Amino acid sequence: AGTVPGESARRARQARAGRGALARLAAESGAGLQVVEAPASAPMEDGPALTADEVESALRYGWRLAEQAADAGVQLLVLAACGAGTEAAAAAVLAATAGAEPPAVLGRVITEAGEIDDAAWMKRCAAVRDALHRTRRSPRDAKDVLAELGGGDIAVATGVLLGATARRVPVLIDGPVGVAAGMVSRDLAGQARHWCLLPDHGGQPGVRLAADVLGLTPLLDLRLDLGEGATALATLPLLRSVLALAATLPVHPSLGGEPEDDEEFAEPEPAGPGPATTEPEFAEPEPAGPGPTTTEPEFAEPEPAGPGPTTTEPEFAEPEPAGPGPTTVEPDERVAVPDSPGRRAD
């Protein structure tokens, strides 16, 4: 539901011919691209997706692919899938192994025109719901989950993870199929999750849930939305830069580095018993003799010339009187004062 018929076959042809987004990113990173055909799976809502023998064959096939890559000198594997119906199958595996609800782990369906197809999303949710209801009494072992729900592509991816773990080769898992294979391989070999790297969750709820369960932290947050494998291939140059820095940078002594590797970082010893600093221009000069410590007499306060008055402005002093005369200076006014009764005053 929600997939264009023949889309996976078209992508496979493009990859084989060296065209398309995956082939271009692989060429830019200097990585080889191998297209693997997984066995066809039956509708999981109607019955088992694979038989027990087909599951064993798919696991061995994936293991053999990982061994061939390790023998050829491959140092890192990128795991991706482009088959039809892989999102619903991965959601069913996550719901069976992590106890999640199908609507919570199924991402929205986006058409080629960029529109959200809710009808296709509801069909996928119904298929996962019916498959889980059909297998409600079935055992939940890893191989049983692959046979009932996973299908051929997730079974081959699980075999690749197990073979890479045995050969100690890290694997970049990108998309729902990769994380679903990581959940199944965890039950088959607990140490397999330590060899898985997650470049980006892509905003997909199922990938986020599986990353939390597996303890994987996304390296980046690109969200290219170019299909599985595109983000992992875009991450390869960054990983190469990190490894190059880790190989060339010196080791700190606290981490157990060799002494001869850290000679250039030794602190130089002083030349003699002199002062630790070699900048005498900052030393305080000594005085020339017993004179004053300051050489700027213009700022000294002048001393008084003698015992005279401290002020030089006599115009503000109050004048003394000339003699014991009257305080008035207006003699033209006369005042008659009677000496005795009956006598006229002149």
Secondary structure, 3 states (H helix, E strand, C coil): CCCCCCHHHHHHHHHHCCCHHHHHHHHHHCCCCCCCCCCCCCCCCCCCCCCHHHHHHHHHHHHHHHHHHHHCCCCCEEECCCCCCHHHHHHHHHHHHHCCCHHHHCCCCECCCCCECHHHHHHHHHHHHHHHHHCCCCCCCHHHHHHHHHCHHHHHHHHHHHHHHHCCCCEEECCHHHHHHHHHHHHHCHHHHHHEECCCCCCCHHHHHHHHHHCCCCCCCCCCCCCCCHHHHHHHHHHHHHHHHHHHCCCCHHHCCCHHHHHHHCCCCCCCCCCCCCCHHHCCCCCCCCCCCCCCHHHCCCCCCCCCCCCCCHHHCCCCCCCCCCCCCCCCCCCCCCCCCCCCCC
